[in-house]
Amino acid sequence: MTASCRTLIRVASPIHVPLQNEEKVLRRELPGHAEYCLRTRFRLIPFVW
């Protein structure tokens, strides 16, 4: 694994868990968010995440 891949993993890992929790809350409490998630695959960084 290259150094750039390791760096990307170190940067993205701490962000991933809070984002998952936020998505759960939005799906539960925001009308229409679940349908939006079905239409929009990449919501944070286009074509990446």
DSSP file (Angstrom, degrees, kcal/mol; ACC not computed):
  #  RESIDUE AA STRUCTURE BP1 BP2  ACC     N-H-->O    O-->H-N    N-H-->O    O-->H-N    TCO  KAPPA ALPHA  PHI   PSI    X-CA   Y-CA   Z-CA
    1    1 A M              0   0    0      0, 0.0     2,-0.0     0, 0.0     0, 0.0   0.000 360.0 360.0 360.0 134.2    0.0    0.0    0.0
    2    2 A T     >  -     0   0    0      1,-0.1     4,-2.1     4,-0.0     5,-0.2  -0.316 360.0-112.3 -78.5 162.6    1.4    3.4   -0.9
    3    3 A A  H  > S+     0   0    0      1,-0.2     4,-2.4     2,-0.2     5,-0.2   0.866 117.0  55.8 -61.8 -36.8    1.9    6.2    1.5
    4    4 A S  H  > S+     0   0    0      1,-0.2     4,-2.2     2,-0.2    -1,-0.2   0.875 107.0  49.6 -67.0 -35.3   -0.8    8.3   -0.3
    5    5 A C  H  > S+     0   0    0      2,-0.2     4,-2.2     1,-0.2    -1,-0.2   0.915 110.9  49.4 -67.3 -42.4   -3.3    5.5    0.3
    6    6 A R  H  X S+     0   0    0     -4,-2.1     4,-2.3     1,-0.2    -2,-0.2   0.899 111.0  50.4 -62.8 -39.7   -2.4    5.2    3.9
    7    7 A T  H  X S+     0   0    0     -4,-2.4     4,-2.1     2,-0.2    -1,-0.2   0.919 109.0  51.2 -64.3 -43.3   -2.8    8.9    4.3
    8    8 A L  H  X S+     0   0    0     -4,-2.2     4,-2.7     1,-0.2     5,-0.2   0.907 110.3  49.3 -60.3 -42.4   -6.2    8.9    2.7
    9    9 A I  H  X S+     0   0    0     -4,-2.2     4,-2.3     1,-0.2    -1,-0.2   0.910 110.4  50.5 -64.6 -42.1   -7.4    6.1    5.0
   10   10 A R  H  < S+     0   0    0     -4,-2.3    -1,-0.2     1,-0.2    -2,-0.2   0.862 115.4  42.9 -64.0 -35.3   -6.1    8.0    8.1
   11   11 A V  H  < S+     0   0    0     -4,-2.1     4,-0.5    -5,-0.2    -2,-0.2   0.901 118.6  42.4 -77.5 -41.7   -7.9   11.2    7.0
   12   12 A A  H >X S+     0   0    0     -4,-2.7     4,-1.6    -5,-0.2     3,-0.6   0.812 100.4  69.9 -78.7 -30.7  -11.2    9.5    5.9
   13   13 A S  H 3X S+     0   0    0     -4,-2.3     4,-0.9     1,-0.2     3,-0.4   0.911  98.1  47.3 -58.9 -48.2  -11.6    7.1    8.8
   14   14 A P  H 34 S+     0   0    0      0, 0.0    -1,-0.2     0, 0.0    -2,-0.1   0.763 114.1  50.1 -66.8 -20.8  -12.4    9.6   11.5
   15   15 A I  H <> S+     0   0    0     -3,-0.6     4,-1.7    -4,-0.5    -2,-0.2   0.787  97.9  69.5 -82.4 -29.2  -14.9   11.3    9.3
   16   16 A H  H  X S+     0   0    0     -4,-1.6     4,-2.1    -3,-0.4     5,-0.2   0.890  95.0  49.3 -62.9 -47.1  -16.8    8.1    8.3
   17   17 A V  H  X S+     0   0    0     -4,-0.9     4,-2.2     1,-0.2    -1,-0.2   0.937 111.5  47.1 -65.0 -48.7  -18.5    7.2   11.6
   18   18 A P  H  > S+     0   0    0      0, 0.0     4,-2.3     0, 0.0    -1,-0.2   0.881 112.0  52.7 -60.7 -34.5  -20.0   10.7   12.3
   19   19 A L  H  X S+     0   0    0     -4,-1.7     4,-2.4     2,-0.2    -2,-0.2   0.891 107.2  51.1 -67.4 -38.2  -21.2   10.8    8.7
   20   20 A Q  H  X S+     0   0    0     -4,-2.1     4,-2.0     2,-0.2    -1,-0.2   0.916 110.9  48.8 -63.5 -41.9  -22.9    7.5    9.0
   21   21 A N  H  X S+     0   0    0     -4,-2.2     4,-2.0     1,-0.2    -2,-0.2   0.907 110.5  50.9 -64.0 -40.9  -24.7    8.7   12.2
   22   22 A E  H  X S+     0   0    0     -4,-2.3     4,-2.7     1,-0.2    -2,-0.2   0.904 108.2  52.2 -63.6 -40.8  -25.7   11.9   10.5
   23   23 A E  H  X S+     0   0    0     -4,-2.4     4,-2.7     1,-0.2     5,-0.2   0.904 107.9  52.0 -61.7 -41.1  -27.2    9.9    7.5
   24   24 A K  H  X S+     0   0    0     -4,-2.0     4,-1.9     2,-0.2    -1,-0.2   0.923 111.7  46.2 -60.5 -44.6  -29.2    7.8    9.9
   25   25 A V  H  X S+     0   0    0     -4,-2.0     4,-2.8     2,-0.2     5,-0.3   0.926 113.1  49.1 -65.4 -44.6  -30.7   10.8   11.7
   26   26 A L  H  X S+     0   0    0     -4,-2.7     4,-2.5     1,-0.2     7,-0.3   0.917 110.8  49.6 -62.9 -43.1  -31.5   12.5    8.4
   27   27 A R  H  < S+     0   0    0     -4,-2.7     7,-0.3     1,-0.2    -1,-0.2   0.883 117.0  42.7 -61.5 -37.2  -33.2    9.4    7.0
   28   28 A R  H  < S+     0   0    0     -4,-1.9    -2,-0.2    -5,-0.2    -1,-0.2   0.879 127.7  25.6 -76.5 -38.7  -35.3    9.1   10.1
   29   29 A E  H  < S+     0   0    0     -4,-2.8    -3,-0.2    -5,-0.2    -2,-0.2   0.626 105.2  73.5-108.3 -15.1  -36.2   12.8   10.7
   30   30 A L  S >< S-     0   0    0     -4,-2.5     3,-2.0    -5,-0.3     4,-0.4  -0.884  78.2-129.6-108.0 111.9  -36.1   14.5    7.3
   31   31 A P  T 3  S+     0   0    0      0, 0.0    -3,-0.1     0, 0.0    -2,-0.1  -0.324  91.4  14.4 -59.5 132.8  -39.0   13.7    4.9
   32   32 A G  T 3> S+     0   0    0     -5,-0.2     4,-1.9    -2,-0.0     5,-0.1   0.334  90.9 111.7  88.9  -7.9  -37.8   12.7    1.5
   33   33 A H  H <> S+     0   0    0     -3,-2.0     4,-2.3    -7,-0.3     5,-0.2   0.880  74.1  55.2 -69.2 -36.1  -34.1   12.1    2.5
   34   34 A A  H  > S+     0   0    0     -4,-0.4     4,-1.5    -7,-0.3    -1,-0.2   0.911 109.9  46.7 -62.0 -41.7  -34.3    8.3    2.0
   35   35 A E  H  > S+     0   0    0      1,-0.2     4,-1.7     2,-0.2    -1,-0.2   0.884 109.7  54.4 -67.1 -38.0  -35.5    8.8   -1.6
   36   36 A Y  H  X S+     0   0    0     -4,-1.9     4,-2.5     1,-0.2    -2,-0.2   0.906 105.9  52.8 -59.9 -41.9  -32.8   11.4   -2.2
   37   37 A C  H  < S+     0   0    0     -4,-2.3    -1,-0.2     1,-0.2    -2,-0.2   0.851 106.3  53.2 -64.5 -33.7  -30.2    8.9   -1.1
   38   38 A L  H  < S+     0   0    0     -4,-1.5    -1,-0.2     1,-0.2    -2,-0.2   0.869 115.3  40.2 -67.8 -35.4  -31.5    6.4   -3.6
   39   39 A R  H  < S+     0   0    0     -4,-1.7     2,-0.7     1,-0.2    -2,-0.2   0.810 115.7  52.5 -80.4 -31.4  -31.2    9.0   -6.4
   40   40 A T     <  +     0   0    0     -4,-2.5    -1,-0.2     1,-0.2     3,-0.1  -0.888  57.3 175.8-116.7 103.5  -27.8   10.4   -5.3
   41   41 A R  S    S+     0   0    0     -2,-0.7     2,-0.7     1,-0.2    -1,-0.2   0.931  74.7  45.6 -73.8 -45.7  -25.1    7.9   -4.7
   42   42 A F        +     0   0    0      1,-0.2    -1,-0.2     2,-0.1     5,-0.1  -0.872  61.1 157.4-104.6 109.2  -22.2   10.3   -4.0
   43   43 A R  S    S+     0   0    0     -2,-0.7    -1,-0.2     6,-0.7    -2,-0.1   0.646  70.5  36.6-107.5 -18.0  -23.3   13.0   -1.5
   44   44 A L  S    S+     0   0    0      1,-0.3    -2,-0.1     5,-0.1     0, 0.0   0.884 129.2  12.1-100.6 -57.1  -20.1   14.3    0.1
   45   45 A I  S >> S-     0   0    0      0, 0.0     3,-2.4     0, 0.0     4,-2.3  -0.981  91.2-110.9-124.3 116.8  -17.4   14.2   -2.7
   46   46 A P  T 34 S-     0   0    0      0, 0.0    -3,-0.1     0, 0.0     0, 0.0  -0.186  97.0  -1.5 -53.1 132.8  -18.7   13.7   -6.2
   47   47 A F  T 34 S+     0   0    0      1,-0.1    -4,-0.0    -5,-0.1    -6,-0.0   0.487 133.0  60.8  66.0   7.2  -17.7   10.3   -7.7
   48   48 A V  T <4        0   0    0     -3,-2.4    -1,-0.1     0, 0.0    -5,-0.0   0.676 360.0 360.0-122.7 -55.6  -15.8    9.4   -4.5
   49   49 A W     <        0   0    0     -4,-2.3    -6,-0.7    -7,-0.0    -5,-0.1   0.339 360.0 360.0-141.8 360.0  -18.0    9.3   -1.4
